[in-house]
């Protein structure tokens, strides 16, 4: 393969897709999330990979320019080395640095938010999964990635709220029917005990859900932990389509 045909961004995405699939398979079969120590190693791996590919792009650019009779005039000794270094930083290093910096800021923001609300929002591993997902999807596709994860989180939360409400209404309806039957004198003593237990469970459930010190702490909330890696894989698969969106193009570096 000639150097002109090497696309390190595609290679990076392929590596990201393969490792994401392996992590998801491990999660599926072992029924556990990778621990933080391993997630940190994956994060370091992708940070290093981004910088290595930036260096390789710089080296190959220098090589290709030196072989072209026109572009070689832009290299030393005819042109100061600073010009090439500035070009390399803008075209090869700036985007990875923005990606890493943005992922780190989002990671720190998640940790701070979780600490402020007493670990209500995220599991301990989630900031690391988000960090990894942002690195994998890369800038600016990571903006769509985060929007998708947050949308799915809100949607699933509302769906669970609706289901919880329907279940409670059903239980209350059954309780009212039972109490009506009890007043009519058609319930046995055993059935009366069941009615009392059901009533106490409903009221206890209501108190558990809505009487917490923090209004955000809902025991039936579906965590975002289920979305970070699958959404990253989806964004990689749809990369060619998403990269052509006008909104994404406006954020490209």
The 8 nearest C-alpha neighbors of each residue, nearest first, counted from 0:
[[1, 2, 4, 5, 3, 6, 7, 59],
 [2, 0, 3, 4, 5, 63, 59, 6],
 [1, 3, 4, 5, 0, 59, 63, 6],
 [2, 4, 1, 5, 63, 6, 0, 59],
 [5, 3, 2, 1, 6, 0, 7, 59],
 [4, 6, 2, 3, 7, 1, 0, 10],
 [7, 5, 8, 9, 4, 10, 3, 11],
 [6, 8, 10, 9, 11, 5, 52, 56],
 [7, 9, 11, 10, 6, 12, 52, 13],
 [10, 8, 12, 11, 7, 6, 13, 14],
 [11, 9, 7, 13, 8, 12, 14, 6],
 [10, 12, 8, 14, 9, 13, 7, 15],
 [13, 11, 15, 9, 14, 10, 16, 8],
 [14, 12, 16, 10, 15, 11, 9, 17],
 [13, 15, 17, 11, 12, 16, 18, 10],
 [14, 16, 12, 18, 13, 135, 17, 19],
 [17, 15, 13, 19, 14, 18, 232, 12],
 [18, 16, 14, 20, 19, 15, 13, 21],
 [17, 19, 21, 15, 20, 16, 22, 14],
 [20, 18, 16, 22, 21, 17, 15, 23],
 [21, 19, 23, 17, 18, 22, 24, 16],
 [20, 22, 18, 24, 19, 23, 25, 17],
 [21, 23, 25, 19, 24, 20, 26, 18],
 [24, 22, 26, 20, 25, 21, 27, 19],
 [25, 23, 27, 21, 26, 22, 20, 28],
 [24, 26, 22, 23, 28, 27, 29, 21],
 [25, 27, 23, 30, 31, 24, 29, 32],
 [28, 26, 24, 30, 25, 29, 23, 31],
 [27, 29, 25, 30, 26, 24, 31, 23],
 [28, 30, 26, 31, 25, 27, 24, 32],
 [31, 29, 26, 27, 28, 32, 25, 24],
 [32, 30, 26, 29, 33, 27, 25, 28],
 [33, 31, 26, 34, 30, 124, 25, 29],
 [32, 34, 37, 31, 38, 35, 26, 22],
 [33, 35, 36, 37, 32, 38, 124, 31],
 [34, 36, 38, 37, 124, 39, 33, 127],
 [35, 37, 39, 38, 34, 40, 33, 41],
 [38, 36, 40, 39, 35, 34, 33, 41],
 [37, 39, 35, 41, 40, 36, 42, 34],
 [40, 38, 42, 36, 37, 41, 35, 43],
 [39, 41, 37, 43, 38, 42, 44, 36],
 [40, 42, 44, 38, 39, 43, 45, 37],
 [43, 41, 39, 45, 44, 40, 131, 46],
 [44, 42, 46, 40, 41, 45, 47, 39],
 [43, 45, 41, 47, 42, 46, 48, 40],
 [46, 44, 48, 42, 47, 43, 49, 41],
 [47, 45, 43, 49, 48, 44, 42, 50],
 [46, 48, 50, 44, 45, 49, 51, 43],
 [49, 47, 45, 51, 46, 50, 44, 52],
 [50, 48, 46, 52, 47, 51, 95, 45],
 [49, 51, 53, 47, 52, 48, 54, 46],
 [52, 50, 48, 54, 53, 49, 47, 55],
 [51, 53, 55, 49, 54, 50, 56, 48],
 [52, 54, 50, 91, 56, 51, 55, 92],
 [55, 53, 57, 51, 52, 56, 58, 50],
 [56, 54, 52, 58, 57, 53, 59, 51],
 [55, 57, 53, 59, 54, 58, 60, 52],
 [56, 58, 54, 60, 55, 59, 87, 61],
 [59, 57, 55, 61, 60, 56, 62, 54],
 [58, 60, 62, 56, 61, 57, 63, 55],
 [59, 61, 57, 63, 62, 58, 56, 64],
 [62, 60, 58, 64, 59, 63, 65, 57],
 [61, 63, 59, 65, 60, 64, 58, 66],
 [64, 62, 60, 66, 65, 61, 59, 67],
 [65, 63, 70, 71, 61, 67, 66, 62],
 [64, 66, 71, 62, 63, 67, 61, 70],
 [67, 65, 63, 64, 68, 62, 71, 70],
 [66, 68, 64, 70, 69, 65, 71, 63],
 [69, 67, 71, 70, 66, 72, 65, 64],
 [70, 68, 67, 71, 72, 73, 64, 65],
 [71, 69, 64, 72, 73, 67, 68, 65],
 [70, 72, 65, 64, 73, 74, 69, 68],
 [71, 73, 70, 74, 77, 69, 78, 68],
 [72, 74, 78, 71, 70, 77, 75, 83],
 [75, 73, 78, 71, 72, 77, 76, 80],
 [76, 74, 78, 77, 79, 80, 73, 72],
 [75, 77, 78, 74, 79, 80, 72, 73],
 [78, 76, 75, 72, 74, 73, 79, 71],
 [77, 79, 75, 74, 73, 76, 80, 72],
 [80, 78, 81, 75, 82, 76, 77, 74],
 [79, 81, 82, 83, 75, 84, 78, 74],
 [80, 82, 84, 79, 83, 85, 78, 86],
 [83, 81, 85, 80, 84, 79, 86, 78],
 [84, 82, 86, 85, 80, 81, 87, 74],
 [85, 83, 81, 87, 86, 82, 88, 80],
 [84, 86, 88, 82, 87, 83, 81, 89],
 [87, 85, 83, 89, 84, 88, 90, 82],
 [88, 86, 84, 90, 91, 85, 89, 57],
 [87, 89, 92, 85, 86, 91, 90, 93],
 [88, 90, 93, 86, 87, 91, 92, 85],
 [91, 89, 87, 88, 86, 92, 93, 94],
 [90, 92, 53, 87, 88, 89, 93, 56],
 [93, 91, 88, 53, 95, 94, 89, 96],
 [92, 94, 96, 89, 95, 88, 91, 97],
 [93, 95, 97, 96, 92, 252, 98, 91],
 [96, 94, 98, 97, 92, 93, 49, 99],
 [95, 97, 99, 93, 98, 94, 100, 92],
 [98, 96, 100, 94, 95, 99, 101, 93],
 [97, 99, 95, 101, 138, 96, 100, 137],
 [98, 100, 102, 96, 97, 101, 103, 95],
 [99, 101, 97, 103, 102, 98, 96, 104],
 [102, 100, 104, 98, 103, 99, 97, 105],
 [103, 101, 99, 130, 105, 100, 104, 133],
 [102, 104, 106, 100, 101, 105, 99, 107],
 [105, 103, 101, 107, 106, 102, 108, 100],
 [106, 104, 108, 102, 107, 103, 101, 109],
 [105, 107, 103, 126, 109, 104, 108, 130],
 [106, 108, 110, 104, 105, 109, 111, 103],
 [107, 109, 105, 111, 106, 110, 104, 112],
 [110, 108, 112, 106, 107, 111, 126, 113],
 [109, 111, 113, 107, 108, 112, 114, 106],
 [112, 110, 114, 108, 113, 109, 115, 107],
 [113, 111, 115, 109, 114, 110, 108, 116],
 [114, 112, 118, 110, 116, 111, 115, 120],
 [113, 115, 117, 111, 112, 116, 118, 110],
 [114, 116, 112, 113, 117, 111, 118, 110],
 [117, 115, 113, 114, 119, 118, 112, 213],
 [116, 118, 114, 119, 115, 113, 120, 112],
 [119, 117, 113, 114, 116, 120, 121, 122],
 [120, 118, 117, 116, 216, 113, 121, 215],
 [119, 121, 113, 118, 122, 116, 222, 216],
 [122, 120, 125, 119, 118, 123, 113, 222],
 [121, 123, 125, 124, 120, 224, 118, 222],
 [122, 124, 125, 121, 126, 35, 118, 127],
 [125, 123, 122, 127, 126, 35, 128, 34],
 [124, 126, 128, 127, 122, 123, 224, 121],
 [127, 125, 129, 106, 128, 124, 109, 130],
 [128, 126, 130, 125, 129, 124, 131, 38],
 [127, 129, 125, 131, 130, 126, 132, 227],
 [128, 130, 132, 126, 127, 131, 227, 125],
 [131, 129, 127, 102, 133, 128, 132, 106],
 [130, 132, 128, 134, 129, 133, 42, 127],
 [133, 131, 129, 135, 231, 134, 130, 128],
 [134, 132, 141, 136, 130, 135, 131, 102],
 [133, 135, 137, 131, 132, 136, 130, 98],
 [136, 134, 132, 137, 133, 15, 131, 12],
 [135, 137, 141, 133, 134, 140, 231, 132],
 [138, 136, 134, 135, 141, 133, 140, 98],
 [139, 137, 140, 98, 141, 94, 136, 142],
 [138, 140, 141, 142, 250, 251, 137, 247],
 [141, 139, 138, 142, 143, 137, 136, 144],
 [140, 142, 144, 133, 139, 136, 143, 138],
 [143, 141, 140, 144, 145, 139, 146, 138],
 [144, 142, 146, 140, 141, 145, 147, 139],
 [143, 145, 141, 147, 142, 146, 140, 148],
 [144, 146, 148, 142, 147, 143, 141, 149],
 [145, 147, 143, 149, 144, 148, 150, 142],
 [146, 148, 150, 144, 145, 149, 143, 151],
 [149, 147, 145, 151, 150, 146, 226, 152],
 [148, 150, 152, 146, 151, 147, 145, 153],
 [151, 149, 147, 153, 152, 148, 146, 154],
 [152, 150, 154, 148, 149, 153, 155, 147],
 [151, 153, 149, 155, 150, 154, 223, 156],
 [154, 152, 156, 150, 151, 155, 149, 157],
 [155, 153, 151, 157, 156, 152, 150, 158],
 [156, 154, 158, 152, 157, 153, 151, 159],
 [155, 157, 153, 159, 154, 158, 220, 152],
 [156, 158, 160, 154, 159, 155, 153, 161],
 [159, 157, 155, 161, 160, 156, 154, 162],
 [158, 160, 162, 156, 161, 157, 163, 155],
 [159, 161, 157, 163, 158, 162, 164, 156],
 [162, 160, 164, 158, 159, 163, 165, 157],
 [163, 161, 159, 165, 164, 160, 166, 158],
 [162, 164, 160, 166, 161, 165, 159, 167],
 [163, 165, 161, 167, 162, 166, 160, 168],
 [164, 166, 162, 168, 167, 163, 169, 161],
 [167, 165, 169, 163, 168, 164, 162, 170],
 [166, 168, 170, 164, 169, 165, 171, 163],
 [169, 167, 171, 165, 170, 166, 172, 164],
 [168, 170, 172, 166, 167, 171, 165, 173],
 [171, 169, 167, 173, 172, 168, 174, 166],
 [170, 172, 174, 168, 173, 169, 167, 175],
 [173, 171, 169, 175, 174, 170, 168, 176],
 [174, 172, 176, 170, 171, 175, 177, 169],
 [173, 175, 171, 177, 172, 176, 178, 170],
 [174, 176, 178, 172, 177, 173, 179, 171],
 [177, 175, 179, 173, 174, 178, 180, 172],
 [176, 178, 174, 180, 175, 179, 181, 173],
 [177, 179, 181, 175, 180, 176, 174, 182],
 [180, 178, 176, 182, 181, 177, 175, 183],
 [179, 181, 183, 177, 178, 182, 185, 176],
 [182, 180, 178, 184, 186, 183, 179, 185],
 [183, 181, 179, 184, 180, 178, 185, 186],
 [182, 184, 180, 181, 185, 179, 186, 178],
 [183, 185, 181, 182, 186, 180, 187, 179],
 [184, 186, 183, 180, 181, 187, 182, 179],
 [187, 185, 181, 184, 190, 180, 191, 188],
 [186, 188, 190, 189, 191, 185, 184, 181],
 [187, 189, 191, 190, 192, 186, 193, 181],
 [190, 188, 192, 191, 187, 193, 186, 194],
 [191, 189, 193, 187, 192, 188, 186, 194],
 [190, 192, 194, 188, 189, 193, 187, 195],
 [193, 191, 195, 189, 190, 194, 196, 188],
 [192, 194, 190, 196, 191, 195, 197, 189],
 [195, 193, 191, 197, 192, 196, 198, 190],
 [194, 196, 198, 192, 193, 197, 199, 191],
 [197, 195, 193, 199, 198, 194, 200, 192],
 [198, 196, 200, 194, 199, 195, 193, 201],
 [197, 199, 195, 201, 196, 200, 194, 202],
 [198, 200, 196, 202, 197, 201, 203, 195],
 [201, 199, 203, 197, 198, 202, 204, 196],
 [200, 202, 204, 198, 203, 199, 205, 197],
 [201, 203, 205, 199, 204, 200, 206, 198],
 [204, 202, 200, 206, 201, 205, 199, 207],
 [205, 203, 201, 207, 202, 206, 200, 208],
 [204, 206, 202, 208, 203, 207, 209, 201],
 [205, 207, 203, 210, 204, 208, 209, 202],
 [208, 206, 204, 205, 209, 210, 203, 211],
 [207, 209, 205, 206, 217, 210, 204, 218],
 [208, 210, 206, 211, 207, 205, 214, 217],
 [209, 211, 206, 207, 208, 212, 205, 214],
 [212, 210, 213, 209, 214, 216, 207, 208],
 [211, 213, 214, 210, 216, 215, 209, 116],
 [212, 214, 211, 215, 216, 116, 210, 119],
 [215, 213, 216, 211, 212, 209, 217, 210],
 [216, 214, 213, 217, 119, 120, 211, 116],
 [215, 217, 213, 214, 119, 218, 211, 120],
 [218, 216, 219, 220, 208, 215, 209, 214],
 [217, 219, 220, 208, 216, 207, 221, 215],
 [218, 220, 217, 221, 159, 160, 163, 208],
 [221, 219, 217, 218, 156, 222, 159, 160],
 [222, 220, 156, 219, 155, 223, 152, 159],
 [221, 223, 224, 220, 225, 121, 152, 120],
 [224, 222, 225, 226, 152, 221, 227, 148],
 [223, 225, 222, 226, 125, 227, 122, 121],
 [224, 226, 223, 227, 222, 228, 229, 221],
 [225, 227, 223, 229, 224, 230, 228, 148],
 [228, 226, 230, 229, 129, 224, 128, 225],
 [227, 229, 231, 230, 226, 132, 232, 19],
 [230, 228, 232, 231, 226, 227, 233, 225],
 [231, 229, 233, 232, 228, 227, 226, 234],
 [232, 230, 228, 234, 229, 132, 233, 136],
 [231, 233, 235, 229, 230, 234, 16, 228],
 [232, 234, 230, 236, 235, 231, 229, 237],
 [235, 233, 237, 231, 236, 232, 238, 230],
 [236, 234, 238, 232, 233, 237, 136, 231],
 [235, 237, 233, 234, 238, 232, 239, 16],
 [238, 236, 234, 240, 235, 239, 241, 233],
 [237, 239, 235, 241, 240, 236, 234, 242],
 [240, 238, 242, 237, 241, 243, 236, 235],
 [239, 241, 237, 238, 242, 243, 244, 236],
 [242, 240, 238, 243, 244, 239, 237, 247],
 [241, 243, 239, 240, 244, 238, 247, 248],
 [244, 242, 241, 240, 245, 248, 239, 247],
 [245, 243, 247, 241, 246, 242, 248, 240],
 [244, 246, 248, 247, 243, 249, 242, 241],
 [245, 247, 249, 244, 248, 250, 243, 242],
 [248, 246, 244, 249, 250, 245, 242, 139],
 [247, 249, 245, 251, 250, 246, 244, 243],
 [248, 250, 247, 246, 251, 245, 252, 244],
 [251, 249, 247, 248, 139, 252, 246, 138],
 [252, 250, 248, 249, 139, 247, 138, 94],
 [251, 94, 250, 93, 90, 89, 139, 138]]
